[in-house]
Amino acid sequence: MGREEEIIAGRLKKVDELVSKGINPYPNHYDKKDSCVELQEKYKKIKNEEKTKDKAKIAGRVMIIRDIGKIIFVSLQDFSGKIQIQIQEGETPDKDMEFFKKYVDSGDFIGVEGTILRTKRGELSILAKKIELLSKSILPLPEKWHGIQDEEERYRKRYLDLIMNPEVKELFVKKYKFWKSIRDFLTEKGFIEVETPVLENTTGGADAKPFLTHHNALDMDVYLRISMGELWQKRLMVAGFEKTFELGRQFRNEGMSMEHLQDYSQVEFYWAYANYEQGMELVEEMYKRAAKEVLGTLKFKTHGFEVDFGKEWKRLDYSQEIKKQTGVDIWKAGEKDIIKKLKELKQEYDPNVDKWRLVDMLWKYCRKNIAGPCFIINPPVEISPLAKRNPKNLNVVERYWVLFAGSEIGNGYSELNDPVDQEMRFEKQAELREKGDEEAQMNDIEFVEALKYGMPPTTGFGTSERLFAYLVDKPMRECVIFPLLKPQKK
């Protein structure tokens, strides 16, 4: 029997002994009154070797036990942080001290009542007067978890990652603040939060390959949504709503990379009687708010770039930037010219797509060189089937991407509300799908019908948790608390 097996056997034996004594090693409730950080803050001014009569009642996980005979020092961790528990002969009741020594191990959850003191070495502590076992751990905590190189092991046992590494826990606290800041911002601006279908007959709102599943009750195939209800929220604009947003999960059956996932959170808003110019102003304000909430500053380093949200957000023309970086005039170049340049740049491309999808692959090369923050504007109508044409140049649309650190971190436009134009573009997209372009959009006849009842001028925008990942300079997968993994082999 190995060391870990011996530890597990010993702990199981303790569980059996406790049960035989009528003690539940997994009680239902504990009336926790205090937290570690609150106590540290409240008593930060008491001096070394100072004892108080102030009482505390705390609960958490035992991380470290140092038994030096008449005194036991315990490092106790709750969600807020850590505090030291002091178990001492003559101060802690004999039965509690004996119980702790016999039945409590590192990893166990305990509840402690006691008084506040600061030790000779300056450690704020709780002198234990009563100890209760709240949950007996069977498996021992790892001795060396910090710095583990096996990424899949960390993700599979994320609970251990969160226990052992406070910075990982803090990352997800920041993520909570990030989404809260965006939700609060939009609510303050008069937007109302809505919920739209996750399962759809026809996917819409993005160029992406969907997940397909089967609906048993209706006996039909359906798709998991690839946008945050874009075509549904625009139906709400038809219905008379003027400011809506949705924050939720969406799904794209595509490759994984530093900035791509299949299952992730996104927010989209729609604003009637506004255009993409007003959308850009609102988005810039929203991004600054999110950065302040998450980082406390508008200046940060991410993915090899230094970014300052406080400086001017320039507007760069899509075709002009491609020409500037590659020499290719997208309006004059043919497919062969673009493929030649893509090969020269060693940029991957799909040979089954049309010229304009190839142009977009050329753009994906160019964007990697832009630090931002900026807005990329005036993309071709052919790659923007849901955006309104620019009245000054009908070859381009009133669309923009937020770009910084070489990546697109948000997408918005003046929404197309001409049902005839929309119908024609959907038909063109359907032709591309038939030719093998799996990311081309589907022809949503019911949405076109809704547009025929009339939709006011509207701007829309969406951004995903990629924004958060870039704010904290992490790959997207690292920012998912429980990322999808292949089943563990038995």
C-alpha positions in Angstrom: 0.0 0.0 0.0 1.4 3.4 -1.0 1.5 6.5 1.1 -1.6 8.1 -0.4 -3.6 4.8 0.0 -2.5 4.7 3.7 -3.7 8.3 4.2 -7.1 7.5 2.5 -7.5 4.3 4.6 -6.7 6.2 7.8 -9.3 9.0 7.0 -12.0 6.5 6.2 -11.3 4.8 9.5 -11.8 8.2 11.2 -15.1 8.6 9.5 -16.3 5.2 10.7 -15.2 6.0 14.3 -17.0 9.3 14.3 -20.2 7.7 13.0 -19.9 5.0 15.7 -19.6 7.7 18.3 -22.8 9.4 17.0 -20.9 12.3 15.5 -21.9 13.3 11.9 -18.7 14.0 9.9 -20.8 15.9 7.4 -23.3 18.1 9.4 -26.0 20.1 7.6 -25.3 23.6 8.9 -22.9 25.9 10.6 -23.7 29.5 11.7 -20.6 31.2 10.4 -20.3 34.8 11.7 -17.0 36.1 10.5 -14.6 35.9 7.5 -10.8 35.8 7.5 -10.2 39.0 5.7 -12.9 40.9 7.7 -11.1 39.9 10.9 -7.7 40.8 9.6 -9.0 44.2 8.7 -10.9 44.8 11.8 -8.0 43.9 14.1 -5.1 45.2 12.1 -4.2 47.7 14.8 -3.8 45.4 17.8 -0.2 44.9 18.9 2.0 41.8 19.1 1.2 39.6 22.1 -2.1 41.5 22.7 -5.0 39.4 23.7 -8.6 40.6 23.5 -11.9 39.3 24.9 -13.5 39.8 21.5 -15.2 36.7 20.1 -15.1 35.3 16.6 -16.9 32.4 14.9 -15.4 31.3 11.7 -15.4 28.4 9.3 -13.1 27.2 6.5 -10.7 24.6 5.2 -7.7 23.5 7.2 -4.7 24.1 5.0 -1.7 23.6 7.3 -1.3 22.0 10.8 1.8 22.6 12.9 1.6 20.6 16.1 4.3 21.5 18.6 2.9 19.7 21.6 1.1 22.1 23.9 0.2 24.4 21.0 -1.2 23.6 17.6 -1.1 26.3 14.9 -3.6 25.9 12.1 -3.9 27.9 8.8 -7.6 28.2 8.1 -8.8 29.3 4.6 -12.2 30.6 3.6 -13.3 32.3 0.4 -11.9 35.7 1.6 -8.4 34.5 2.6 -6.6 32.9 5.5 -6.3 33.3 9.3 -4.4 31.4 12.0 -6.2 29.3 14.6 -4.3 28.7 17.8 -5.2 25.6 19.8 -3.5 25.7 23.2 -3.4 23.6 26.4 -5.1 25.5 29.3 -7.0 27.7 26.9 -8.7 25.4 24.5 -11.0 22.8 26.3 -9.3 19.4 26.5 -12.0 17.6 24.7 -11.8 20.0 21.7 -8.0 19.7 21.6 -8.1 15.9 21.8 -10.8 15.8 19.1 -8.7 18.0 16.8 -5.6 15.9 17.3 -7.4 12.6 16.7 -9.8 13.4 13.9 -8.9 16.6 12.0 -6.5 16.6 9.0 -5.4 19.2 6.5 -8.2 19.5 3.9 -11.0 19.2 6.4 -13.6 21.9 6.9 -14.0 23.0 10.5 -15.9 25.6 12.5 -14.0 27.5 15.2 -15.2 29.8 18.0 -12.7 31.7 20.0 -11.1 35.0 21.0 -8.9 37.3 19.0 -5.2 37.8 19.8 -1.9 38.6 18.0 1.1 36.3 18.6 4.6 37.3 19.5 5.5 37.0 15.8 2.7 39.4 14.8 0.2 36.8 13.4 -3.4 37.6 14.0 -5.0 34.5 15.5 -8.2 33.0 17.0 -7.6 31.2 20.2 -9.9 28.3 19.9 -12.5 27.7 22.5 -14.7 25.3 20.5 -14.0 23.2 17.4 -16.5 21.4 15.1 -15.8 19.2 12.2 -17.9 20.3 9.2 -16.7 18.1 6.4 -14.1 15.3 6.5 -11.9 15.2 3.5 -11.0 11.7 2.3 -8.4 12.6 -0.4 -5.4 14.6 0.8 -4.6 17.9 -0.7 -1.7 17.8 -3.1 1.7 18.7 -1.6 3.0 20.3 -4.8 0.2 21.8 -6.9 1.4 25.3 -7.5 3.3 25.6 -10.7 2.0 22.3 -12.1 2.8 22.3 -15.9 0.0 19.9 -17.0 -2.6 22.3 -18.2 -5.3 19.6 -18.6 -4.7 18.4 -15.1 -5.3 22.0 -13.7 -8.5 22.4 -15.7 -9.8 18.9 -14.9 -9.2 19.5 -11.1 -9.9 23.2 -11.2 -11.3 23.0 -7.6 -7.8 22.2 -6.5 -6.4 25.0 -8.6 -8.7 27.4 -6.8 -7.9 26.0 -3.4 -4.1 26.1 -3.8 -3.7 29.2 -5.9 -5.4 32.4 -4.6 -4.5 34.3 -7.9 -6.7 31.8 -9.8 -9.7 32.5 -7.5 -9.1 36.2 -7.9 -9.2 35.9 -11.7 -12.8 34.6 -11.5 -13.7 37.3 -9.0 -12.5 39.8 -11.6 -14.5 38.1 -14.3 -17.7 38.4 -12.1 -16.9 42.2 -11.8 -16.3 42.4 -15.5 -19.7 41.1 -16.5 -21.4 43.0 -13.7 -19.9 46.3 -14.9 -21.3 45.7 -18.4 -24.7 44.7 -17.2 -24.8 47.7 -14.8 -23.6 50.0 -17.5 -26.3 49.0 -20.1 -29.0 49.1 -17.4 -28.0 52.6 -16.4 -28.2 53.6 -20.0 -31.8 52.5 -20.2 -31.4 49.1 -21.8 -33.6 46.2 -20.6 -32.2 42.7 -20.4 -34.1 40.0 -22.4 -33.8 36.3 -23.0 -34.0 34.8 -26.5 -33.9 31.1 -27.7 -30.8 29.0 -27.4 -32.2 26.3 -29.7 -33.0 27.6 -33.2 -34.4 26.2 -36.5 -32.1 28.6 -38.4 -28.9 30.1 -36.9 -28.3 33.8 -37.5 -26.2 36.8 -36.4 -22.7 35.6 -37.2 -20.5 33.8 -39.7 -19.9 30.5 -37.8 -20.4 26.8 -37.9 -23.2 25.8 -35.5 -23.6 22.7 -33.3 -26.5 20.5 -34.4 -28.7 18.5 -32.0 -32.1 16.8 -32.1 -35.3 17.9 -30.4 -37.1 14.6 -29.5 -40.5 16.1 -28.6 -40.8 17.9 -31.9 -38.8 15.3 -33.8 -36.6 17.8 -35.6 -33.0 18.9 -35.8 -32.1 22.2 -34.2 -29.0 24.3 -33.8 -27.4 25.9 -30.7 -27.3 29.6 -31.2 -24.2 31.2 -32.6 -25.1 34.8 -31.6 -26.7 36.4 -28.6 -30.1 36.4 -30.2 -29.3 39.0 -32.9 -32.2 38.2 -35.1 -34.5 37.8 -32.1 -33.6 41.1 -30.6 -34.1 42.8 -33.9 -37.6 41.3 -33.9 -38.1 43.1 -30.6 -37.2 46.4 -32.4 -39.9 45.5 -34.9 -42.2 45.0 -31.9 -41.5 48.4 -30.5 -38.8 47.8 -28.0 -36.1 50.5 -28.3 -33.1 49.4 -26.1 -32.5 45.7 -25.3 -29.5 43.5 -24.4 -28.8 39.9 -23.6 -25.9 38.4 -21.7 -25.5 34.6 -22.0 -23.9 31.6 -23.5 -23.5 30.9 -27.2 -21.9 28.1 -29.2 -19.7 27.7 -32.3 -18.5 24.4 -33.6 -15.1 25.7 -34.6 -11.4 25.3 -33.8 -9.8 26.1 -30.4 -7.1 28.8 -30.0 -5.9 31.4 -27.6 -8.9 33.6 -28.5 -11.5 31.1 -29.6 -13.8 28.7 -27.7 -16.8 26.7 -28.6 -18.9 27.5 -25.6 -18.6 31.0 -24.2 -20.4 34.1 -22.8 -21.3 37.1 -25.0 -23.3 40.3 -24.6 -25.2 42.0 -27.4 -27.3 45.2 -27.3 -29.7 46.7 -29.8 -30.6 50.4 -29.8 -33.4 51.8 -32.0 -33.2 55.1 -33.8 -29.4 55.1 -33.4 -26.6 54.4 -35.9 -23.1 52.9 -35.8 -21.5 56.3 -35.0 -23.5 56.5 -31.7 -22.8 52.8 -31.1 -19.1 53.4 -31.2 -19.4 56.3 -28.7 -21.3 54.0 -26.3 -19.0 51.1 -26.8 -15.9 53.2 -26.0 -17.5 54.4 -22.8 -18.5 50.8 -21.9 -15.0 49.4 -22.5 -13.4 52.1 -20.3 -15.9 51.3 -17.6 -15.1 47.6 -17.7 -11.3 48.2 -17.7 -11.6 50.4 -14.7 -13.7 47.9 -12.8 -11.4 45.0 -13.6 -7.9 46.6 -13.6 -8.4 49.9 -11.8 -6.7 51.6 -14.8 -7.1 52.3 -18.5 -3.4 51.4 -19.3 -2.4 47.7 -19.4 -0.1 45.2 -21.2 -1.7 42.3 -23.0 -0.5 39.7 -25.5 2.7 41.6 -26.2 1.1 45.0 -26.7 0.9 48.1 -24.5 -2.7 49.4 -24.6 -4.1 52.7 -23.3 -7.9 53.0 -23.4 -7.5 56.6 -22.4 -6.0 57.8 -25.6 -7.9 58.6 -28.9 -9.7 55.7 -30.4 -8.8 56.1 -34.1 -11.0 54.9 -37.0 -9.1 52.9 -39.6 -10.6 52.0 -43.0 -10.7 48.3 -43.7 -9.6 48.3 -47.3 -7.0 51.1 -46.8 -5.4 49.2 -43.9 -5.1 46.0 -46.0 -3.5 48.0 -48.9 -1.2 49.8 -46.5 0.1 46.5 -45.0 0.0 44.1 -48.0 -0.2 46.3 -51.1 -3.4 44.6 -52.2 -6.2 46.7 -53.5 -9.2 44.5 -52.6 -11.5 46.3 -55.0 -9.3 45.5 -58.0 -7.6 42.3 -57.0 -9.0 38.9 -58.1 -9.0 35.6 -56.2 -5.7 34.5 -57.7 -4.0 37.7 -56.6 -5.3 37.4 -53.1 -4.4 33.7 -52.8 -0.9 34.6 -54.1 -0.5 37.2 -51.3 -1.9 34.8 -48.7 0.7 32.2 -49.6 3.4 34.8 -49.6 2.4 35.9 -46.1 2.1 32.2 -45.0 -1.5 32.9 -44.0 -3.9 29.9 -43.9 -6.9 30.0 -46.1 -9.8 27.9 -47.2 -9.8 27.2 -51.0 -13.5 26.5 -51.0 -14.6 30.1 -50.3 -15.2 33.1 -52.5 -13.0 36.2 -53.1 -14.5 38.2 -50.2 -13.9 35.4 -47.6 -10.3 35.3 -48.9 -10.1 39.1 -48.4 -11.2 38.6 -44.8 -8.4 36.1 -44.3 -6.0 38.7 -45.6 -7.5 41.1 -43.1 -6.9 38.6 -40.3 -3.2 38.8 -41.1 -3.3 42.7 -41.0 -5.1 43.0 -37.7 -2.3 41.2 -35.8 -0.1 44.3 -36.3 -2.4 46.9 -34.8 -2.0 47.8 -31.1 -5.1 50.0 -30.9 -7.5 50.7 -29.3 -9.3 51.7 -32.6 -12.4 51.1 -34.6 -12.0 49.3 -38.0 -14.7 50.7 -40.3 -16.1 50.3 -43.9 -15.7 46.6 -44.6 -17.2 45.3 -47.9 -20.9 44.5 -48.0 -20.1 40.9 -49.1 -18.7 40.0 -45.7 -21.4 41.8 -43.7 -24.9 40.3 -44.6 -26.7 42.0 -41.7 -25.2 45.5 -41.8 -26.6 48.6 -43.5 -24.9 50.0 -46.6 -23.0 53.3 -46.3 -25.1 55.8 -48.3 -21.9 57.5 -49.4 -20.3 54.3 -50.7 -22.7 51.4 -51.4 -19.8 48.9 -51.7 -19.2 49.1 -47.9 -21.4 48.9 -44.8 -21.7 50.9 -41.6 -19.9 48.3 -39.6 -17.1 48.5 -37.1 -14.8 46.2 -35.0 -13.2 47.2 -31.8 -9.5 46.3 -32.3 -6.6 46.3 -29.8 -3.6 44.1 -29.1 -3.9 42.6 -32.6 -7.4 41.1 -32.1 -11.0 42.0 -32.9 -12.7 42.5 -29.5 -16.3 43.4 -30.4 -18.4 43.9 -33.5 -21.2 46.4 -34.3 -23.1 48.0 -37.1 -26.1 50.0 -38.3 -28.5 47.2 -38.7 -29.9 46.4 -42.1 -33.7 47.1 -42.0 -34.5 47.0 -45.7 -36.2 43.6 -46.1 -35.6 43.4 -49.9 -31.9 44.0 -49.5 -31.8 41.5 -46.6 -33.6 38.8 -48.5 -31.1 39.2 -51.4 -28.1 39.0 -49.1 -29.5 35.9 -47.4 -30.0 34.2 -50.7 -26.4 35.0 -51.6 -25.2 33.5 -48.3 -27.3 30.4 -49.0 -25.5 30.0 -52.4 -22.1 30.1 -50.6 -23.3 27.4 -48.1 -24.2 25.2 -51.0 -20.7 25.7 -52.5 -19.1 24.5 -49.2 -18.7 27.6 -47.0 -19.9 26.2 -43.7 -19.7 29.6 -42.0 -22.0 31.4 -44.5 -25.2 32.5 -42.9 -28.5 30.7 -43.3 -31.5 32.1 -45.1 -33.9 33.1 -42.3 -37.3 33.6 -44.1 -39.2 34.3 -40.9 -36.8 37.1 -39.9 -37.2 38.7 -43.4 -41.0 38.5 -42.9 -40.7 40.4 -39.6 -38.6 43.1 -41.3 -41.4 43.6 -43.9 -43.6 44.9 -41.1 -41.0 47.6 -40.5 -38.0 47.9 -38.2 -36.8 51.4 -37.1 -33.2 52.5 -37.7 -31.2 50.4 -35.2 -27.6 49.9 -34.2 -26.4 46.7 -32.5 -23.2 45.5 -30.9 -21.7 42.3 -29.4 -18.6 41.4 -27.5 -17.6 38.2 -25.8 -15.5 37.1 -22.8 -12.5 37.5 -25.2 -12.6 41.2 -24.0 -12.0 40.0 -20.4 -9.3 37.6 -21.4 -7.4 40.4 -23.2 -7.9 42.8 -20.2 -6.2 40.3 -17.9 -3.7 39.1 -20.5 -4.7 35.4 -20.5 -5.8 32.8 -23.1 -9.6 32.5 -23.2 -9.5 28.9 -22.0 -7.7 30.0 -18.8 -10.6 32.4 -18.1 -13.2 29.6 -18.2 -13.7 28.3 -14.7 -14.5 24.7 -15.9 -13.5 24.4 -19.6 -14.7 21.4 -21.6 -12.3 18.5 -21.6 -12.2 15.0 -23.2 -13.4 12.3 -20.7 -10.7 11.1 -18.5 -9.4 7.7 -19.5 -10.1 5.0 -16.9 
